[in-house]
Amino acid sequence: MSTVKNNRLEKLEAVRGFAALYVVLFHTLPQRIELGGLNIGAIFRFGPEAVIVFFALSGFVIKYTWERSADKSFRYYFIRRFIRLYIPLLFIFLLGYLIKCQQEGGWVSADLPTLLGNIFMLQDVVSQKPNVVSGTYMGNGVLWSLSYEWWFYMLFFVLSKKVPSAKLNFWVNVLTITAALTYLVYPFILNRLVMYFAIWWIGVQFADLYLKKKEINFKAILPYAAVLGIITVILGLNLYINYAYTKVYSYPLVAYPFVELRHFVFALMVLFGAVAWKKLNWVGFHYSFEIFKYLAPSSYVIYISHHYLVVEAGYLHFISNPVVEYGLYILIMILFSYLLEVVVYNRIRKLLIK
């Protein structure tokens, strides 16, 4: 993997920054951008895959920090995960509400049921998946992944504390494959979250190999690939059984039952792609991804704020050039994200954690 600098792995940071900006472009750019007869807009149509990258990176970071932490109590773990996720998120909830009021020209309903659903991390995208408990707050669709993240954190803690390390992978495999099988019968929040934990667990396994200074090669990852492969086959069967649902949702390529299969196929690509790129000594990384490490410290807020600050922004409509208009929106979003995540969040965190 990469060398450690300031207690962070720079290559992972660069990929995280890139993935955040990519999701912004996915939601902002038109599907067709003609250049020399080619539709280069198609390059930016893989936003769901960028979220899968976030999941794998998150698993790596949590495992990495967990093993390096002397205090493995629930209180210590919970407080740090809670503060990291919720402090920026509460600001985004407020931002979404205020923008809604501005659009409506006065105070509007705060939609407390949906707000509570998001606070308790029960949200998902109603227009893309069946049996969703709560929609995302104020139409901010990307918040769906935060509920997954939060419960991945909690499941990781329980498993790490209650299951002997020698049996940990076995029980994760049993849980995730069982969840995938039940998904064939009745897809809902619990089996969906546990099934997706298999993707998050990729990062955990990479971190485990890295911390133990073991060789990260194709042989080492085959057991993890096998589990992802089994779940992928199950989801292929799910697509076949429930193919009629592709007529139910407006955007079937990013909805049930296709999107889950799409996610797991890409997770396998990430797994093998990371090892292959490492074996090639990360050729081209410096010229392609490295610059995005500067966005990494603000990447979380970039991700959760861009719906309001870029996608639905309209205060610069007087600019006749859309490239300039949306370029300015993105710059403003980056500045806002830096101020909130690097300046405000860090100051609040220092006040709360002594």
C-alpha positions in Angstrom: 0.0 0.0 0.0 1.3 3.5 0.7 3.6 5.0 3.2 2.2 6.7 6.3 2.3 10.5 6.4 0.8 12.4 9.3 -0.8 9.1 10.4 -2.7 8.8 7.1 -2.3 6.7 4.1 -1.9 9.2 1.3 -3.0 7.0 -1.6 -6.2 6.2 0.2 -6.7 9.9 0.9 -6.3 10.8 -2.7 -8.8 8.2 -3.8 -11.2 9.4 -1.2 -10.9 13.0 -2.5 -11.4 11.9 -6.1 -14.4 9.8 -5.2 -16.1 12.7 -3.5 -15.6 15.0 -6.5 -16.6 12.3 -8.9 -20.0 12.0 -7.1 -20.5 15.7 -7.5 -19.8 15.5 -11.2 -22.1 12.4 -11.5 -25.0 14.5 -10.1 -24.1 17.6 -12.0 -22.9 16.9 -15.5 -25.4 16.0 -18.3 -25.5 12.4 -19.5 -24.3 13.4 -22.9 -21.3 15.5 -23.5 -20.2 15.2 -27.1 -16.5 15.7 -27.9 -15.1 14.6 -31.3 -18.1 12.4 -31.8 -17.7 10.6 -28.5 -20.0 10.9 -25.5 -17.5 11.6 -22.8 -20.4 12.2 -20.4 -20.6 8.4 -20.1 -17.4 8.5 -18.1 -19.2 10.3 -15.2 -22.2 7.9 -15.0 -20.8 5.7 -12.3 -21.7 7.6 -9.1 -23.0 4.4 -7.3 -19.6 2.8 -7.8 -17.9 5.8 -6.2 -19.9 5.1 -3.0 -18.7 1.5 -3.1 -15.1 2.9 -3.0 -16.1 5.0 0.0 -17.4 1.9 1.8 -14.1 0.0 1.2 -12.0 2.9 2.3 -14.1 3.3 5.4 -13.6 -0.3 6.4 -9.8 0.2 6.0 -9.7 3.3 8.1 -11.9 2.0 10.9 -9.9 -1.2 11.2 -6.6 0.7 11.0 -7.6 3.2 13.7 -9.2 0.4 15.8 -6.0 -1.6 15.9 -3.9 1.4 16.7 -6.2 2.6 19.6 -5.3 1.6 23.1 -8.9 2.3 24.3 -11.3 -0.2 22.8 -14.2 0.6 25.0 -17.7 1.2 23.5 -17.8 4.7 25.0 -14.5 5.7 23.3 -15.4 4.2 20.0 -19.0 5.4 19.9 -18.3 9.0 20.8 -15.6 9.4 18.1 -17.7 7.8 15.4 -20.8 9.8 16.5 -19.0 13.1 16.5 -17.3 12.4 13.2 -20.5 11.5 11.4 -23.1 13.7 13.1 -21.5 17.1 13.7 -21.1 18.0 10.0 -24.4 16.2 9.2 -26.4 18.4 11.6 -25.1 21.5 9.8 -26.2 19.9 6.5 -29.7 19.2 7.9 -30.0 22.8 8.8 -28.7 24.0 5.4 -31.2 21.8 3.6 -34.0 23.2 5.7 -33.0 26.8 5.3 -32.6 26.4 1.5 -36.1 24.8 1.4 -37.5 27.9 3.3 -35.7 30.2 0.9 -37.2 28.4 -2.1 -40.7 28.5 -0.7 -40.4 32.1 0.4 -41.1 31.5 4.1 -40.9 29.0 6.9 -41.9 25.5 5.9 -42.5 22.2 7.7 -39.3 20.7 9.1 -40.6 17.2 8.1 -39.8 15.9 11.6 -40.6 12.2 10.8 -38.0 12.1 8.0 -35.6 14.1 10.1 -35.9 11.6 12.9 -35.5 8.7 10.5 -32.2 10.3 9.3 -31.0 11.1 12.8 -31.6 7.4 13.8 -29.8 6.3 10.6 -32.8 4.5 9.0 -32.8 6.4 5.7 -32.5 5.1 2.1 -33.7 6.2 -1.3 -37.4 5.5 -1.5 -37.4 5.8 -5.3 -34.8 3.1 -5.8 -35.3 0.4 -3.2 -38.3 -1.5 -1.7 -39.4 -1.5 1.9 -37.5 1.6 2.9 -38.1 2.8 6.5 -37.4 6.5 5.9 -36.5 8.7 2.9 -33.5 11.0 2.9 -33.9 14.4 4.5 -35.0 17.3 2.2 -34.3 15.2 -0.9 -30.6 14.9 -0.3 -30.3 11.4 -1.9 -26.6 10.8 -1.0 -27.5 10.6 2.7 -28.6 7.0 2.0 -25.0 5.8 2.4 -24.6 7.3 5.9 -27.1 4.9 7.4 -25.1 2.0 6.0 -21.9 3.6 7.3 -23.2 4.0 10.8 -24.5 0.5 11.2 -21.3 -0.9 9.7 -19.5 0.9 12.5 -21.8 -0.6 15.1 -21.6 -4.1 13.6 -17.8 -3.9 13.4 -17.6 -3.1 17.1 -19.9 -5.9 18.2 -18.1 -8.5 16.0 -14.6 -7.3 17.0 -15.5 -7.4 20.7 -17.6 -10.6 20.9 -16.2 -12.9 18.3 -12.7 -14.4 18.6 -10.4 -13.0 15.9 -9.7 -16.5 14.5 -13.4 -17.0 13.8 -14.2 -13.4 12.8 -14.0 -13.8 9.0 -16.1 -17.0 9.2 -18.9 -15.3 11.0 -18.8 -12.3 8.8 -19.1 -14.6 5.8 -22.0 -16.5 7.3 -23.9 -13.3 8.2 -23.4 -11.6 4.9 -24.2 -14.6 2.7 -27.3 -15.4 4.9 -28.4 -11.8 4.5 -28.1 -12.1 0.7 -30.1 -15.2 0.7 -32.9 -13.7 2.7 -32.8 -10.7 0.3 -34.2 -13.0 -2.3 -37.3 -13.5 -0.2 -37.9 -10.1 1.4 -35.5 -7.1 0.9 -35.5 -4.6 3.7 -33.2 -2.5 5.8 -31.7 -5.2 8.0 -30.6 -7.8 5.4 -29.6 -5.0 3.0 -27.2 -3.5 5.5 -25.7 -6.8 6.6 -25.3 -7.9 3.0 -23.5 -4.7 2.1 -21.2 -5.2 5.1 -19.4 -7.7 2.9 -18.2 -4.7 0.8 -17.2 -2.7 3.8 -15.3 -5.7 5.0 -13.0 -5.6 2.0 -11.3 -2.5 3.5 -11.1 -4.3 6.9 -9.3 -7.2 5.3 -6.8 -5.0 3.4 -6.1 -3.1 6.6 -5.5 -6.4 8.4 -3.0 -7.5 5.8 -1.3 -4.1 5.8 -1.0 -3.9 9.6 0.4 -7.4 9.8 2.8 -6.6 7.1 1.6 -9.5 5.0 1.9 -9.6 1.2 -1.1 -8.2 -0.5 -1.5 -10.4 -3.6 -4.2 -12.3 -5.5 -3.7 -15.4 -3.4 -4.3 -13.5 -0.2 -7.6 -11.9 -1.3 -9.1 -15.0 -2.9 -11.1 -16.0 0.2 -12.7 -12.5 0.3 -13.3 -12.6 -3.4 -15.1 -15.9 -3.0 -17.6 -14.4 -0.6 -18.3 -11.4 -2.8 -18.6 -13.8 -5.7 -21.2 -15.9 -3.9 -23.2 -12.8 -3.0 -22.9 -11.6 -6.6 -24.4 -14.8 -7.9 -27.2 -14.6 -5.4 -28.0 -11.0 -6.5 -27.8 -12.2 -10.2 -30.5 -14.7 -9.3 -32.4 -11.9 -7.5 -32.3 -9.8 -10.6 -33.7 -12.7 -12.6 -36.5 -13.5 -10.1 -37.5 -9.8 -9.6 -36.8 -8.5 -13.1 -40.3 -7.0 -13.2 -39.1 -4.3 -10.8 -37.0 -2.8 -13.5 -40.3 -1.5 -14.9 -41.4 -0.1 -11.5 -38.5 2.4 -10.9 -37.9 5.4 -13.1 -34.1 4.8 -13.3 -33.7 1.0 -13.3 -30.0 1.0 -13.7 -29.6 2.6 -10.2 -32.5 0.9 -8.6 -33.6 -2.5 -7.2 -32.9 -5.2 -8.2 -30.1 -4.1 -10.6 -28.2 -1.6 -8.4 -27.3 -4.2 -5.7 -25.8 -6.5 -8.4 -24.0 -3.5 -9.9 -22.5 -2.6 -6.6 -21.1 -6.1 -5.8 -19.7 -6.6 -9.3 -17.8 -3.3 -8.9 -16.7 -4.4 -5.4 -15.0 -7.4 -7.0 -13.4 -5.1 -9.5 -12.1 -2.9 -6.7 -10.7 -5.9 -4.9 -8.8 -7.3 -7.8 -8.0 -3.9 -9.3 -6.3 -2.6 -6.1 -4.1 -5.7 -6.0 -3.3 -5.5 -9.7 -2.4 -1.8 -9.5 -0.2 -2.4 -6.4 1.7 -5.1 -8.4 2.3 -2.5 -11.1 3.8 -0.2 -8.4 0.8 2.2 -8.7 1.9 3.3 -12.2 0.3 6.5 -13.2 -1.2 7.3 -9.8 0.9 10.4 -9.3 -0.4 11.9 -12.6 -4.0 10.9 -12.1 -5.2 10.7 -8.5 -2.6 12.2 -6.3 -3.7 15.8 -6.6 -7.1 14.9 -5.1 -5.5 14.2 -1.7 -6.0 18.0 -1.1 -9.8 17.4 -1.2 -9.6 14.5 1.2 -9.9 16.5 4.5 -13.1 18.1 3.2 -14.4 15.0 1.3 -17.2 14.1 3.7 -18.8 17.5 3.6 -18.3 17.8 -0.2 -20.3 14.5 -0.4 -23.2 15.5 1.8 -23.5 19.2 0.8 -23.2 19.1 -3.0 -26.9 18.4 -3.5 -27.7 21.8 -2.1 -24.6 23.8 -3.0 -24.2 22.5 -6.6 -27.0 20.3 -8.0 -29.9 22.4 -6.8 -28.1 25.8 -6.6 -29.6 28.6 -8.7 -28.4 31.8 -7.3 -25.9 32.3 -10.2 -28.3 31.7 -13.0 -27.7 35.2 -14.2 -24.4 33.9 -15.6 -25.0 33.0 -19.2 -22.2 30.4 -19.4 -23.3 27.2 -17.5 -19.7 26.0 -17.4 -18.7 29.1 -15.5 -21.8 29.0 -13.3 -21.4 25.4 -12.2 -17.6 25.8 -11.9 -18.3 28.6 -9.4 -20.8 26.5 -7.5 -18.2 23.8 -7.1 -15.5 26.2 -5.9 -18.0 27.6 -3.4 -18.9 24.1 -2.3 -15.2 23.2 -1.8 -14.7 26.4 0.3 -17.8 25.7 2.4 -16.7 22.1 2.9 -13.2 23.1 4.0 -14.6 25.7 6.5 -17.2 23.2 7.9 -15.1 20.0 8.0 -11.6 21.3 8.6 -12.2 24.5 10.7 -15.6 24.2 12.4 -15.8 20.5 12.9 -12.2 20.2 14.3 -12.8 23.0 16.8 -16.0 21.5 18.0 -14.3 18.0 18.2 -11.5 19.5 20.4 -14.1 21.0 22.7 -16.0 17.7 23.1 -13.0 15.4 23.2 -10.5 16.3 25.8 
